[in-house]
Amino acid sequence: MTFADRHEAGRKLAEKLLSFQDRDPVVLALPRGGVPVGYEIARALSAPLDLVLVRKLGAPGQPELAIGAIALGIKPEIVTDQNLIAELGVTSTELAAIQARELQELGRRRERYCAHRPPVPLAGRTAILVDDGIATGATMRAALRATRAAAPAHLVLAVPVAPPETLTELAEEADEIVCLERPRRFFAVGQFYRSFSQLEDQEVLDLLNRARLPPTGRAQ
């Protein structure tokens, strides 16, 4: 399956999540790409939309290669791939510098996206954690752990597409996984979208604002 864009993926995913509508759901999106997906799900479930702020820890000189991830929660949740770190020869000093840089960016995003939005309480509720797709799973693992620390009654991982081996590795972190496509030939999340442009901060803010409107006032 190829999705037209993130909004279409969110609408299709929402159809598989309607059973959670009466279970006090909160939709949590990973910015930026997960926000349009999460917006459509929150709209379909009449649920609040919030964010889990998470950043990949990129290898020195290879920023696209994830050696871990860091998520903001009750405390920063850090996940690292120790085998890859050892293989690349990343020193503890380099790793600390990478973590500090990404924490600074997470702080910037929190100020930008959440300055006037208190976090939605998760304790005892159904938390549905959403992104536009998963590749290696490092950022999602950190996000799941940060969400789990907020004590939801049920933690659902929901994504349009992810490789089956990654979902198997993440199964221990979530109570339930909902995924539309689990292709074995997987190169990148973007290959499953016809439109996969990078979102800007203002687009994230616009969707968060629209999600707060009552159903009759939401733009289509």
Secondary structure, DSSP 8 states (H G I E B T S, - for coil): --BSSHHHHHHHHHHTSGGGTTS-EEEEE-TTTHHHHHHHHHHHHT--EEE--EEEEEETTEEEEEEEEEE-SSS-EEEE-HHHHHHHT--HHHHHHHHHHHHHHHHHHHHHHHTT------TTSEEEEE-S--SS-HHHHHHHHHHHTT--SEEEEEEEE--HHHHHHHTTT-SEEEEEE--SS-S-GGGGBS------HHHHHHHHHHHTS-GGG---
